[in-house]
Amino acid sequence: MFEYNITEEKNIKWINIKGRIDSSSSKDLETLLKEMTISGERIIAVNLEDVNYISSAGLRIFLLFQKQLKKVDGEIILYKMTDYVANILKTTGFDKLFSIIQKKEDINFPAISENITEITSKERNGISLNIKSYQEKEGTLFSIGTQEHMSLSSYEREHALSVKPEDIRFGTGLASLGEYYKDYRDYFGETVVINSNLFVYPAMKRSCVDFMLYTDQQESVKYNFFHGFGFNGSWKNILSFYGTDGFIDLYRLIDSFLSISDAPLLGIVFFAESKGLSGMNLKQVPLLEKKPDNGNSIFHSSNFSSWINFSIEPEDINQIVVACGIAVKDKGKAGKKLRDLLPEDNNFHIHGAIFEQSLFKRELDEFEHELGRITAELEPSGVKHLLGKSMFSHGVAGIIELSVIS
């Protein structure tokens, strides 16, 4: 028999278990811990005083989540247990891998940050925001190449522009990796640049993400764009967010970011847990020799299905998304160069790199570190142009106020 209930004390969730934790119940325990960690719990206390037996199958589940939580400064705390269960933990060495307490007051509750006075809270359209602000100057936005050859598939060698990684901290576009045009021409695809690291999903059958994690020792590396934009600068705001009335769509998320700044143009970088992405990416590289025979745009209904992967149903649920792009408060007041960087029907242009399911830290001071850890350690599976119906549960974002290009 395996029974449990969940209670909460001082912002820590307690799992109170009764019965056996063995091969028949370990799957239930795994599902429970997975749901709790995905929902954002980082410190989980487990009351074992009514557990009469635990096997290696149960211990393995606890160890699996302990390892995941330790990576994000969390842990599983074990509270009380029978002498029999305590002896099992001791003989297997598990007593050295967990904090084991006999009194609830022995828990070292998460410390309150000394910088808490610097953080302001706000709620907008069902999104709770915790915001840390900095006194930073505006960053710079720059365009790369042109999109005018995209719709009719007319790109040629002369349209490929190289950008040095050190010159683009963040960006999106249609790009490829390689030294010579003849070698990389067939590998262009949706691209996102995060901290000068480039992730590209080539427009080809059975594609997989190619990426370059840049270091300043790689002097010969270059990123090749047909079109795109980049931006550089320092964070004006770092903020965490979660939905108070359910999951958050990208429309509302971008609106909430714009609401905290007086600047007309923002550079946005965030990582979040996906609850269903809506997006698109190219199936073919829009080169001149692939131009549609019917003379219509690749986005025309007669060509769309053979050129564009478009997600009708939500995809990539529970994956980690690292997204980057720009948003404007009033598209009508934007100059032509800026409007050319935005889709016709939106005031934002965001690309997202999709990574494997994992946990991440939500502390604002850990944003840079987590951004680097996710992009360096987790396995990427795709890059998409994100649409407004994309849904997220919670995440952390960095905002750079940008100079407006005319």
KEVOKE-825677 format. One record per residue: x, y, z of N, C-alpha, C in turn; residue in one letter. Coordinates in steps of 0.1 Angstrom, whole numbers, padded with zeros to 4 digits, always signed. Example, Ala and Ser with C-alpha at 12.3 -4.5 7.8 and 13.67 -1.06 7.14 Angstrom:
<rs>
+0132-0057+0078+0123-0045+0078+0132-0033+0078A;+0128-0022+0071+0137-0011+0071+0129+0000+0079S;
</rs>
This chain:
<rs>
+0008-0012+0000+0000+0000+0000+0009+0013+0000M;+0005+0022-0008+0012+0035-0009+0002+0046-0009F;+0002+0055+0001-0006+0066+0002+0002+0079+0005E;-0003+0090+0001+0004+0102+0004-0006+0114+0004Y;-0002+0125+0011-0008+0138+0009+0002+0149+0010N;-0001+0160+0005+0008+0171+0004+0004+0183+0012I;+0012+0188+0021+0009+0199+0029+0020+0210+0027T;+0018+0222+0032+0028+0232+0030+0031+0239+0044E;+0044+0242+0046+0048+0249+0058+0059+0258+0055E;+0058+0271+0058+0068+0281+0056+0074+0280+0041K;+0065+0280+0032+0068+0280+0017+0075+0267+0013N;+0075+0256+0021+0081+0244+0017+0070+0233+0016I;+0069+0226+0005+0059+0215+0003+0064+0202+0010K;+0055+0196+0017+0058+0184+0024+0050+0172+0018W;+0057+0161+0015+0050+0149+0010+0050+0140+0022I;+0038+0137+0027+0036+0128+0038+0032+0114+0033N;+0041+0104+0034+0039+0091+0028+0035+0081+0038I;+0027+0072+0035+0023+0061+0043+0024+0048+0035K;+0030+0037+0041+0030+0024+0035+0044+0021+0030G;+0044+0014+0018+0057+0009+0012+0061+0018+0000R;+0074+0020-0001+0080+0026-0013+0088+0015-0020I;+0082+0009-0030+0089-0002-0037+0087-0002-0052D;+0090-0012-0059+0089-0012-0074+0075-0009-0078S;+0065-0013-0071+0051-0011-0075+0046+0003-0073S;+0052+0010-0063+0048+0024-0060+0058+0034-0064S;+0070+0030-0068+0080+0040-0072+0076+0049-0084S;+0068+0043-0093+0064+0051-0105+0054+0062-0100K;+0046+0059-0090+0037+0070-0085+0046+0081-0078D;+0056+0077-0071+0065+0086-0065+0072+0095-0075L;+0077+0088-0086+0084+0096-0096+0074+0106-0103E;+0062+0102-0106+0052+0111-0112+0050+0123-0103T;+0048+0120-0090+0046+0131-0080+0057+0141-0079L;+0070+0136-0078+0081+0145-0077+0083+0152-0091L;+0081+0146-0102+0082+0153-0115+0072+0164-0116K;+0060+0162-0112+0049+0173-0112+0054+0184-0103E;+0059+0181-0091+0063+0192-0082+0075+0200-0087M;+0085+0193-0092+0096+0201-0097+0093+0209-0109T;+0085+0203-0118+0081+0211-0130+0073+0223-0127I;+0065+0222-0116+0057+0233-0112+0065+0244-0105S;+0078+0241-0102+0087+0251-0096+0092+0248-0082G;+0088+0237-0076+0093+0234-0063+0107+0231-0063E;+0115+0237-0054+0129+0234-0053+0134+0228-0040R;+0127+0231-0029+0130+0224-0016+0117+0216-0013I;+0119+0202-0012+0108+0193-0010+0112+0185+0002I;+0103+0185+0012+0105+0177+0024+0096+0164+0024A;+0102+0153+0027+0094+0140+0026+0093+0134+0040V;+0081+0133+0045+0079+0127+0058+0078+0112+0057N;+0087+0105+0063+0088+0090+0062+0084+0083+0075L;+0078+0090+0084+0076+0084+0097+0066+0072+0096E;+0057+0072+0086+0047+0062+0084+0051+0052+0073D;+0063+0052+0068+0068+0043+0058+0074+0031+0065V;+0069+0019+0062+0074+0007+0068+0085+0000+0060N;+0086+0004+0047+0096-0003+0039+0100+0005+0027Y;+0113+0005+0023+0117+0012+0011+0128+0004+0004I;+0126+0001-0009+0135-0007-0016+0144+0001-0025S;+0153-0005-0032+0163+0002-0040+0155+0009-0051S;+0144+0004-0056+0136+0011-0066+0131+0025-0061A;+0127+0025-0048+0123+0038-0042+0134+0047-0040G;+0145+0042-0035+0158+0050-0033+0163+0056-0046L;+0162+0049-0057+0166+0054-0070+0158+0066-0074R;+0145+0066-0072+0137+0078-0075+0141+0090-0067I;+0143+0088-0054+0148+0099-0046+0161+0105-0051F;+0170+0096-0054+0184+0100-0059+0183+0107-0072L;+0174+0102-0081+0173+0109-0094+0169+0123-0093L;+0159+0126-0084+0154+0140-0083+0164+0148-0074F;+0170+0141-0064+0180+0149-0056+0191+0155-0065Q;+0196+0147-0075+0206+0151-0084+0201+0163-0092K;+0189+0162-0097+0183+0173-0105+0182+0186-0097Q;+0177+0185-0085+0174+0196-0076+0187+0203-0072L;+0197+0195-0069+0210+0201-0065+0216+0210-0075K;+0213+0207-0088+0218+0216-0099+0212+0230-0098K;+0200+0231-0092+0194+0244-0092+0192+0249-0077V;+0202+0245-0069+0202+0249-0055+0190+0244-0047D;+0184+0233-0051+0173+0227-0043+0178+0214-0037G;+0168+0207-0030+0171+0194-0025+0159+0188-0019E;+0160+0174-0017+0150+0167-0010+0155+0165+0004I;+0146+0168+0014+0149+0166+0028+0141+0155+0033I;+0147+0146+0040+0140+0134+0046+0137+0137+0061L;+0125+0135+0065+0121+0138+0078+0115+0125+0085Y;+0122+0122+0097+0118+0111+0105+0117+0098+0097K;+0119+0087+0104+0118+0074+0097+0120+0063+0108M;+0115+0051+0105+0116+0040+0115+0131+0036+0115T;+0135+0029+0125+0148+0024+0126+0151+0015+0114D;+0141+0007+0110+0143-0002+0098+0147+0005+0086Y;+0139+0016+0083+0141+0024+0071+0154+0031+0072V;+0157+0036+0084+0170+0044+0086+0182+0034+0084A;+0181+0022+0087+0192+0012+0085+0194+0009+0071N;+0183+0009+0063+0184+0007+0048+0192+0018+0042I;+0188+0030+0046+0195+0042+0040+0210+0042+0044L;+0213+0037+0057+0227+0037+0061+0235+0027+0054K;+0230+0015+0053+0237+0004+0047+0239+0006+0032T;+0231+0014+0025+0232+0017+0011+0240+0030+0009T;+0244+0037+0019+0251+0049+0018+0242+0061+0015G;+0229+0060+0014+0221+0071+0010+0219+0081+0021F;+0223+0077+0033+0222+0087+0044+0231+0098+0043D;+0242+0096+0034+0252+0107+0032+0248+0116+0020K;+0237+0112+0013+0233+0120+0001+0221+0129+0004L;+0215+0128+0015+0204+0136+0019+0205+0142+0032F;+0198+0154+0034+0197+0160+0047+0186+0152+0054S;+0189+0146+0066+0179+0138+0074+0177+0145+0087I;+0164+0149+0090+0161+0157+0102+0151+0150+0110I;+0151+0153+0123+0141+0147+0133+0131+0157+0138Q;+0134+0170+0136+0125+0181+0140+0124+0190+0128K;+0112+0195+0126+0109+0204+0115+0117+0217+0116K;+0120+0222+0128+0127+0234+0129+0142+0232+0126E;+0146+0220+0123+0160+0218+0119+0163+0221+0104D;+0152+0223+0097+0153+0227+0083+0160+0240+0081I;+0170+0241+0073+0176+0254+0069+0167+0260+0058N;+0158+0268+0061+0149+0274+0051+0157+0283+0042F;+0153+0284+0029+0160+0292+0020+0162+0306+0025P;+0174+0311+0024+0177+0325+0029+0171+0335+0020A;+0167+0346+0026+0161+0357+0019+0173+0366+0014I;+0172+0369+0001+0183+0376-0005+0185+0390+0002S;+0198+0394+0004+0201+0407+0009+0196+0418+0000E;+0194+0415-0013+0190+0425-0023+0175+0426-0025N;+0168+0420-0016+0153+0419-0018+0147+0433-0019I;+0153+0443-0013+0147+0457-0014+0148+0462-0028T;+0157+0456-0036+0159+0461-0050+0149+0455-0059E;+0141+0446-0055+0132+0439-0063+0117+0444-0061I;+0111+0447-0072+0097+0452-0072+0088+0441-0078T;+0076+0441-0073+0066+0431-0078+0055+0438-0086S;+0050+0431-0096+0039+0437-0104+0031+0425-0110K;+0018+0428-0112+0010+0418-0119+0003+0425-0131E;+0003+0419-0142-0003+0424-0154-0009+0413-0162R;-0022+0414-0165-0029+0404-0174-0027+0389-0169N;-0027+0387-0156-0026+0373-0151-0012+0368-0150G;-0002+0378-0151+0012+0374-0150+0018+0381-0138I;+0024+0373-0129+0031+0379-0118+0046+0381-0122S;+0051+0393-0119+0065+0397-0123+0072+0401-0110L;+0084+0396-0109+0094+0401-0099+0105+0407-0107N;+0108+0420-0105+0117+0428-0114+0128+0434-0106I;+0140+0432-0111+0152+0439-0106+0157+0449-0117K;+0159+0461-0113+0163+0472-0123+0177+0476-0121S;+0183+0481-0132+0196+0486-0132+0197+0499-0140Y;+0207+0507-0136+0209+0520-0143+0219+0518-0154Q;+0213+0514-0166+0221+0512-0177+0217+0520-0189E;+0227+0523-0198+0224+0531-0210+0217+0522-0220K;+0212+0528-0231+0206+0520-0241+0216+0512-0249E;+0211+0500-0253+0219+0492-0262+0217+0495-0276G;+0223+0488-0285+0222+0491-0299+0216+0479-0307T;+0207+0482-0317+0201+0473-0325+0207+0475-0340L;+0210+0464-0347+0215+0465-0360+0208+0454-0369F;+0206+0457-0381+0200+0448-0391+0212+0441-0398S;+0209+0429-0403+0219+0421-0411+0212+0417-0424I;+0217+0421-0435+0212+0417-0448+0198+0422-0451G;+0190+0414-0458+0177+0419-0462+0168+0407-0463T;+0155+0408-0460+0145+0398-0462+0138+0398-0476Q;+0141+0408-0484+0134+0410-0496+0136+0398-0506E;+0146+0390-0504+0148+0378-0513+0141+0365-0507H;+0136+0366-0495+0130+0355-0489+0118+0350-0496M;+0108+0358-0497+0094+0353-0502+0095+0347-0516S;+0104+0352-0525+0104+0347-0538+0116+0337-0540L;+0123+0334-0529+0134+0324-0529+0144+0329-0540S;+0151+0340-0537+0161+0345-0547+0174+0348-0541S;+0178+0342-0530+0191+0344-0524+0202+0338-0532Y;+0213+0345-0533+0225+0340-0540+0237+0343-0531E;+0249+0339-0536+0261+0341-0528+0263+0355-0524R;+0260+0365-0532+0263+0379-0529+0255+0384-0517E;+0244+0377-0514+0236+0381-0503+0240+0375-0489H;+0250+0366-0489+0255+0361-0476+0264+0370-0470A;+0261+0374-0458+0270+0383-0450+0275+0377-0438L;+0288+0379-0435+0294+0372-0423+0295+0382-0412S;+0292+0377-0400+0293+0385-0387+0302+0378-0378V;+0311+0385-0371+0320+0380-0361+0312+0377-0348K;+0313+0366-0342+0306+0363-0330+0307+0374-0319P;+0319+0380-0318+0321+0390-0307+0313+0403-0310E;+0308+0404-0323+0301+0416-0326+0286+0415-0324D;+0281+0403-0321+0266+0400-0319+0264+0392-0307I;+0259+0399-0297+0257+0392-0284+0244+0384-0285R;+0233+0391-0290+0220+0384-0292+0215+0387-0305F;+0207+0378-0311+0201+0380-0324+0193+0369-0329G;+0186+0371-0340+0179+0361-0347+0181+0363-0362T;+0176+0353-0370+0177+0355-0385+0177+0341-0392G;+0181+0342-0404+0183+0331-0413+0198+0330-0415L;+0205+0320-0409+0219+0319-0409+0224+0305-0410A;+0238+0304-0412+0244+0291-0414+0258+0292-0408S;+0264+0280-0405+0278+0279-0400+0286+0273-0411L;+0298+0278-0413+0308+0273-0422+0317+0283-0427G;+0328+0279-0434+0338+0289-0439+0336+0293-0453E;+0332+0284-0462+0331+0287-0476+0316+0286-0480Y;+0311+0295-0488+0297+0295-0493+0293+0282-0499Y;+0301+0276-0507+0298+0264-0514+0295+0252-0504K;+0301+0254-0492+0299+0243-0481+0288+0246-0472D;+0284+0259-0470+0273+0262-0460+0260+0266-0467Y;+0260+0268-0480+0248+0274-0487+0235+0266-0484R;+0237+0253-0483+0225+0244-0481+0221+0242-0466D;+0227+0249-0457+0225+0247-0443+0220+0259-0436Y;+0214+0269-0443+0207+0280-0437+0194+0276-0430F;+0191+0282-0419+0178+0279-0413+0176+0289-0402G;+0164+0287-0395+0161+0296-0383+0172+0296-0373E;+0175+0308-0368+0187+0309-0360+0184+0318-0348T;+0190+0315-0337+0190+0324-0325+0204+0325-0320V;+0209+0337-0316+0222+0339-0310+0220+0343-0296V;+0226+0336-0287+0225+0338-0272+0239+0340-0267I;+0243+0352-0262+0256+0354-0256+0267+0350-0266N;+0265+0354-0279+0274+0351-0290+0275+0336-0294S;+0267+0328-0288+0266+0314-0292+0254+0312-0302N;+0257+0306-0313+0247+0305-0324+0241+0291-0325L;+0228+0291-0326+0220+0278-0327+0212+0279-0340F;+0213+0270-0349+0206+0271-0362+0200+0257-0365V;+0188+0258-0371+0181+0246-0375+0180+0245-0390Y;+0189+0239-0397+0190+0239-0411+0177+0235-0418P;+0174+0242-0429+0161+0240-0436+0163+0228-0446A;+0162+0216-0440+0165+0204-0448+0157+0192-0442M;+0156+0181-0449+0149+0170-0444+0157+0163-0432K;+0150+0158-0422+0156+0151-0411+0167+0160-0405R;+0163+0173-0403+0173+0183-0397+0175+0181-0382S;+0186+0186-0378+0189+0186-0363+0197+0199-0361C;+0197+0204-0348+0203+0217-0345+0218+0216-0347V;+0224+0226-0354+0238+0228-0354+0241+0240-0345D;+0252+0240-0338+0255+0252-0330+0269+0254-0328F;+0273+0266-0324+0287+0270-0321+0287+0277-0308M;+0293+0271-0298+0295+0277-0285+0308+0285-0286L;+0307+0298-0286+0318+0307-0289+0327+0310-0277Y;+0340+0310-0280+0350+0315-0270+0359+0325-0277T;+0365+0334-0270+0373+0344-0276+0386+0339-0282D;+0388+0326-0281+0400+0319-0287+0397+0315-0302Q;+0385+0316-0306+0381+0311-0319+0381+0323-0329Q;+0392+0328-0333+0393+0339-0341+0388+0338-0355E;+0388+0325-0360+0385+0323-0374+0370+0320-0376S;+0362+0319-0365+0348+0316-0366+0340+0328-0371V;+0330+0325-0380+0321+0335-0385+0307+0330-0386K;+0298+0338-0384+0284+0334-0386+0279+0341-0399Y;+0272+0332-0408+0268+0337-0421+0253+0339-0421N;+0249+0351-0425+0235+0355-0425+0230+0358-0439F;+0218+0354-0443+0211+0360-0454+0203+0372-0449F;+0197+0371-0437+0191+0382-0431+0190+0380-0416H;+0187+0391-0409+0185+0390-0395+0188+0403-0388G;+0189+0402-0375+0192+0414-0367+0199+0410-0354F;+0207+0419-0348+0214+0416-0336+0213+0428-0327G;+0215+0426-0314+0216+0437-0305+0226+0434-0294F;+0232+0445-0289+0242+0444-0278+0238+0454-0267N;+0243+0452-0255+0240+0461-0245+0239+0454-0231G;+0236+0462-0221+0235+0456-0207+0220+0456-0203S;+0218+0447-0193+0204+0445-0188+0199+0458-0181W;+0187+0462-0186+0180+0473-0178+0171+0466-0168K;+0166+0455-0171+0158+0447-0161+0160+0432-0162N;+0160+0426-0151+0160+0411-0151+0148+0408-0142I;+0140+0399-0147+0127+0396-0140+0123+0381-0141L;+0116+0376-0131+0110+0363-0132+0095+0365-0134S;+0089+0355-0140+0075+0355-0143+0068+0342-0142F;+0055+0342-0138+0047+0330-0138+0032+0334-0140Y;+0024+0325-0145+0010+0328-0147+0002+0326-0134G;-0006+0336-0130-0014+0335-0118-0028+0328-0121T;-0031+0328-0134-0044+0322-0138-0043+0312-0149D;-0032+0305-0149-0029+0295-0159-0017+0298-0167G;-0015+0291-0178-0003+0293-0186-0004+0307-0194F;+0008+0311-0198+0009+0325-0204+0012+0323-0219I;+0004+0330-0227+0008+0330-0241+0018+0341-0244D;+0025+0340-0255+0036+0349-0259+0031+0364-0261L;+0018+0365-0265+0013+0379-0267+0013+0386-0253Y;+0007+0379-0243+0006+0386-0230+0020+0387-0224R;+0029+0378-0226+0042+0379-0220+0050+0391-0226L;+0049+0393-0239+0056+0404-0245+0050+0417-0240I;+0037+0417-0239+0030+0429-0234+0034+0433-0219D;+0036+0422-0211+0041+0425-0197+0055+0430-0197S;+0063+0426-0206+0077+0431-0207+0077+0446-0211F;+0069+0449-0221+0068+0463-0225+0062+0472-0215L;+0054+0467-0206+0047+0475-0196+0057+0480-0185S;+0068+0474-0183+0077+0478-0172+0087+0488-0177I;+0087+0491-0189+0097+0501-0195+0090+0512-0202S;+0097+0524-0202+0092+0536-0209+0098+0536-0223D;+0108+0527-0226+0115+0527-0239+0106+0522-0250A;+0107+0528-0262+0098+0524-0273+0103+0510-0279P;+0115+0506-0277+0121+0494-0283+0129+0486-0273L;+0126+0473-0272+0132+0464-0262+0139+0453-0269L;+0151+0449-0264+0157+0436-0268+0153+0427-0256G;+0148+0415-0260+0143+0405-0250+0150+0392-0251I;+0154+0387-0239+0160+0373-0239+0153+0366-0227V;+0148+0354-0229+0142+0347-0217+0144+0332-0219F;+0144+0325-0208+0142+0311-0208+0130+0307-0200F;+0123+0297-0204+0110+0294-0198+0106+0279-0201A;+0097+0274-0193+0092+0261-0196+0080+0262-0206E;+0081+0254-0217+0070+0255-0227+0058+0246-0222S;+0047+0252-0225+0034+0244-0223+0027+0243-0237K;+0035+0243-0247+0030+0241-0261+0034+0253-0270G;+0043+0250-0279+0048+0261-0288+0040+0261-0301L;+0038+0273-0306+0032+0275-0319+0043+0283-0327S;+0047+0277-0338+0058+0284-0345+0060+0278-0359G;+0071+0283-0365+0073+0278-0379+0088+0279-0382M;+0092+0271-0392+0106+0271-0397+0106+0266-0411N;+0116+0270-0419+0117+0267-0433+0120+0252-0435L;+0114+0246-0446+0117+0233-0450+0129+0233-0460K;+0130+0244-0468+0140+0245-0478+0148+0258-0477Q;+0160+0259-0481+0167+0271-0481+0162+0279-0493V;+0158+0292-0491+0153+0300-0503+0163+0305-0512P;+0170+0296-0519+0180+0300-0529+0173+0302-0543L;+0180+0309-0551+0174+0313-0564+0170+0301-0572L;+0179+0290-0572+0176+0278-0580+0164+0270-0575E;+0160+0273-0563+0148+0266-0558+0135+0274-0559K;+0136+0285-0566+0125+0294-0567+0112+0287-0573K;+0101+0289-0567+0089+0282-0571+0086+0284-0586P;+0082+0274-0593+0080+0275-0608+0067+0283-0610D;+0058+0284-0601+0045+0291-0604+0047+0306-0602N;+0059+0310-0597+0061+0325-0596+0055+0331-0583G;+0048+0323-0575+0042+0328-0563+0052+0328-0552N;+0049+0336-0541+0057+0336-0529+0057+0322-0523S;+0068+0319-0515+0069+0307-0508+0058+0306-0497I;+0053+0318-0493+0042+0318-0483+0028+0318-0489F;+0027+0318-0502+0014+0317-0509+0008+0303-0506H;-0005+0302-0506-0011+0289-0503-0007+0278-0512S;-0003+0281-0524+0001+0271-0534+0014+0265-0531S;+0022+0272-0523+0036+0268-0520+0039+0265-0505N;+0030+0270-0496+0032+0271-0482+0036+0257-0476F;+0029+0247-0479+0031+0234-0473+0044+0227-0477S;+0049+0231-0489+0062+0225-0493+0074+0233-0488S;+0071+0245-0483+0082+0254-0479+0083+0256-0464W;+0071+0255-0457+0071+0259-0443+0066+0248-0434I;+0073+0245-0423+0068+0237-0412+0061+0246-0403N;+0048+0244-0402+0039+0252-0393+0032+0244-0383F;+0033+0247-0371+0028+0238-0360+0013+0242-0358S;+0004+0234-0362-0010+0236-0360-0014+0233-0346I;-0009+0221-0341-0011+0217-0327+0001+0222-0319E;-0001+0224-0305+0010+0228-0297+0021+0217-0297P;+0033+0221-0297+0044+0212-0297+0054+0215-0286E;+0063+0206-0284+0075+0207-0275+0070+0211-0261D;+0060+0204-0256+0055+0206-0243+0065+0202-0232I;+0066+0210-0222+0075+0208-0210+0090+0209-0214N;+0093+0213-0226+0107+0216-0229+0112+0229-0224Q;+0125+0231-0223+0130+0244-0220+0133+0252-0233I;+0127+0264-0233+0129+0273-0245+0138+0285-0241V;+0148+0288-0249+0156+0300-0247+0153+0308-0259V;+0147+0320-0257+0141+0328-0267+0148+0342-0268A;+0148+0348-0279+0155+0361-0281+0148+0368-0292C;+0147+0382-0291+0141+0390-0301+0139+0404-0297G;+0131+0411-0304+0128+0425-0301+0113+0427-0301I;+0109+0438-0294+0095+0442-0293+0094+0457-0293A;+0083+0463-0299+0082+0477-0300+0068+0481-0293V;+0067+0492-0286+0055+0496-0280+0045+0500-0291K;+0049+0508-0301+0040+0514-0311+0046+0512-0324D;+0041+0501-0331+0047+0498-0344+0044+0509-0354K;+0033+0516-0352+0029+0526-0362+0039+0538-0362G;+0046+0540-0351+0056+0551-0350+0070+0547-0354K;+0072+0534-0357+0085+0529-0360+0089+0533-0374A;+0102+0535-0376+0107+0538-0390+0107+0525-0398G;+0109+0527-0411+0108+0516-0421+0118+0505-0417K;+0131+0509-0414+0141+0499-0411+0137+0490-0400K;+0130+0496-0389+0126+0488-0378+0114+0479-0382L;+0104+0485-0389+0092+0478-0393+0096+0466-0402R;+0107+0467-0410+0111+0456-0419+0116+0444-0410D;+0120+0446-0398+0124+0435-0389+0113+0428-0382L;+0101+0434-0384+0089+0428-0376+0080+0422-0386L;+0073+0411-0382+0062+0405-0390+0051+0415-0392P;+0044+0413-0403+0033+0423-0406+0022+0423-0395E;+0020+0412-0388+0008+0412-0379+0012+0412-0365D;+0025+0415-0361+0029+0415-0347+0039+0427-0345N;+0039+0431-0332+0049+0441-0328+0061+0435-0321N;+0063+0422-0324+0075+0415-0318+0080+0405-0328F;+0093+0402-0328+0099+0392-0336+0108+0384-0327H;+0104+0371-0324+0111+0363-0314+0114+0349-0320I;+0127+0345-0319+0130+0331-0322+0133+0324-0309H;+0131+0311-0309+0133+0303-0297+0141+0290-0300G;+0151+0287-0292+0158+0274-0293+0152+0265-0283A;+0149+0253-0287+0142+0243-0278+0152+0234-0273I;+0152+0232-0259+0162+0223-0253+0154+0212-0245F;+0161+0202-0241+0155+0191-0234+0149+0195-0221E;+0139+0187-0216+0133+0190-0204+0143+0190-0192Q;+0142+0200-0183+0151+0201-0172+0146+0211-0162S;+0153+0213-0151+0150+0223-0141+0159+0235-0143L;+0155+0247-0139+0163+0258-0139+0161+0267-0127F;+0171+0275-0123+0170+0284-0112+0162+0296-0116K;+0154+0301-0107+0145+0313-0110+0150+0325-0103R;+0161+0324-0095+0166+0336-0088+0172+0346-0098E;+0169+0359-0097+0172+0369-0106+0187+0370-0108L;+0195+0369-0097+0209+0370-0097+0216+0359-0104D;+0208+0348-0107+0214+0336-0113+0211+0336-0128E;+0205+0347-0134+0200+0347-0147+0211+0344-0157F;+0222+0352-0156+0233+0350-0166+0239+0336-0165E;+0241+0331-0153+0247+0318-0151+0238+0307-0157H;+0224+0308-0154+0215+0298-0159+0214+0298-0174E;+0215+0311-0180+0214+0312-0194+0226+0305-0201L;+0238+0306-0195+0250+0299-0199+0249+0284-0197G;+0244+0280-0186+0244+0266-0183+0234+0259-0192R;+0222+0264-0194+0212+0258-0203+0218+0256-0217I;+0223+0267-0222+0228+0266-0236+0240+0258-0238T;+0248+0256-0228+0261+0249-0229+0259+0234-0225A;+0249+0231-0216+0248+0217-0211+0236+0209-0216E;+0225+0216-0220+0213+0208-0224+0214+0206-0239L;+0207+0195-0243+0207+0192-0257+0196+0199-0265E;+0200+0207-0275+0190+0214-0283+0183+0205-0293P;+0170+0207-0296+0163+0199-0306+0157+0207-0317S;+0156+0220-0316+0150+0228-0327+0152+0243-0325G;+0149+0250-0335+0149+0265-0335+0136+0269-0343V;+0128+0278-0337+0116+0282-0344+0114+0297-0343K;+0107+0302-0353+0101+0315-0352+0089+0314-0344H;+0088+0320-0332+0077+0318-0323+0065+0327-0326L;+0053+0321-0326+0041+0328-0328+0034+0331-0314L;+0025+0341-0315+0019+0346-0302+0012+0336-0294G;+0007+0325-0300-0001+0315-0293+0008+0305-0285K;+0021+0306-0286+0030+0298-0278+0028+0300-0263S;+0028+0289-0255+0024+0290-0241+0036+0286-0232M;+0036+0293-0221+0047+0291-0211+0041+0290-0197F;+0048+0284-0188+0043+0284-0174+0051+0294-0166S;+0064+0293-0165+0072+0302-0157+0086+0304-0164H;+0093+0314-0160+0106+0316-0166+0113+0329-0160G;+0124+0332-0166+0132+0344-0162+0137+0351-0175V;+0136+0364-0175+0139+0372-0187+0149+0383-0184A;+0156+0387-0194+0165+0399-0193+0160+0409-0204G;+0159+0422-0200+0155+0432-0209+0166+0443-0212I;+0168+0446-0224+0178+0456-0228+0170+0467-0236I;+0170+0479-0231+0164+0490-0238+0173+0494-0250E;+0167+0496-0262+0175+0497-0274+0173+0511-0280L;+0183+0516-0287+0182+0528-0295+0173+0524-0307S;+0164+0533-0311+0155+0530-0322+0162+0533-0335V;+0162+0524-0345+0168+0526-0358+0157+0532-0367I;+0161+0542-0375+0150+0549-0383+0148+0541-0396S;
</rs>
